[in-house]
Amino acid sequence: MAWVGNYALFVVLPIVVYQGTSSPVATAITVLGGAVPPVLVGQLAGVLADRWDRRRVLVGANALLAVLTVGYLLIDASAWGWLAVLTFVRSCVGQLVGPAENALLPDLAPVERLEEVAALNTLNNTLGRLVGPALGGTLFAAGGLPAAATLVVLCHLGAAVTVAAVTSGRSQSRTLNGPGLLRQWREGAVLAWSEPVLRSLLPLMVVMAVGEGFVSALLAPFATDLLAAGADAVGWILSAQAVGGIVGAWWCTRALSRSDPMRLLALAALSAGVLLALIFGYPLLMPVLWPAVVLTAVAGAPFAVVAAAQGLLLQRHAAPAARGRVFALCWGLSSLVQIVAIGAAGVLAEQVGSMVIMVDAVAYVVVGAMGLAAAARLRRAVTGRPIVEMGDTPD
């Protein structure tokens, strides 16, 4: 439920700001309001997720998010500065959700079915992407920001009630009962960096964050300038991605248990990069909306594979007692890079136009190449010999 609200706001807020200011910089600043907290407070949230009962953290965070979202009902849409401030505060609270959710999931699932759970969690998030953007954009078109904000409040309240009904299947070990939050965060960082798979995954997440920063800041200007699309059209474009994402996530429920997750991530990233280049490039020749909807639906499948494989790698290779800190570290580093990318996107778009969103496509192609190299390197480390691919002839 919470993902429905998150994706609704993701669509609506940039459109509100860009329609009110016609400024990519103002739009980027509003987006930054949600991107800064993972760096400032996300690491503390990861430590707390390893110290506290993760289920209670999720219930409390969603309830507080519902209360804060009421603020959108009280702010005039033209006051984009206050919207950015409220977005910042909400994001600070929201940092508790990610580490607690991803650390709790392996405690609820049988160990032998962790691959399926990772894929099903991606499917759940994809369903939120399917419903949230279209519903948020449609409500915004009909009733403005207050209508969309009401939806988000209801989604967070529903999430809090649902999680409150969950009972943990396995006991959760806790070793972080004493003082020293900084020391405990540092221990989590050392554990993450000492694991070869996580050490290989981090650079891929960083490069993807560059692309996500550009698309977060420039999706609204790109759609408005090149496709003449409003909030409702942008919502349907993002929901179309979820259609393919459902297929990709369902396929992952079986594929992740039979394939190398790192290699799957790399191949999916390459596919996503090519499709993104088509999505961002075709309006230069044919500025109509429907190809964006179709291509985005196709691109949803590889995006879901990337998300599921990434989640599985983090859950599988992070020590159980440190999962919250490892997730917070990974997402915090990605968010730091995304902040820089958002700022760069806003400045570059002011100078050369919203087509610099193409950086997102380039980033995913680079991730694909890096991921294939990392998968081969990790396999060599396990087997202790060079990898001979099918069709190659050993010396």
Buried (B, 14 or more C-beta within 10 A) or exposed (E): BBBBBBBBBBBBBBBBBBBBBEBBBBBBBBBBBBBBBBBBBBBBBBBBBBBBBBBEBBBBBBBBBBEBBEBBEEBEBEEBBBBBBBBBBBBBBBBBBBBBBBBBBBBBBEEEEBBBBBBBBBBEBBBBBBBBBBBBBBBBBEEBBBBBBBBBBBBBBBBBEBBBEEEEEEEBEEEBEEEEBEEBBEBBBEBBEEBBBBBBBBBBBBBBBBBBBBBBBBBBBBBBBBBEBBBBBBBBBBBBBBBBBBBBBBBBBEBBBEBBBBBBBBBBBBBBBBBBBBBBEBBEEEEEBEBBBEBBBBBBBBBBBBBBBBBBBBBBBBBEBBBBBBBBBBBBBBBBBBBEBBBBBBBBBBEEBBBBBBBBBBBBBBBBBBBBEBBBEBBEEEEEEEEEEEEEEEE
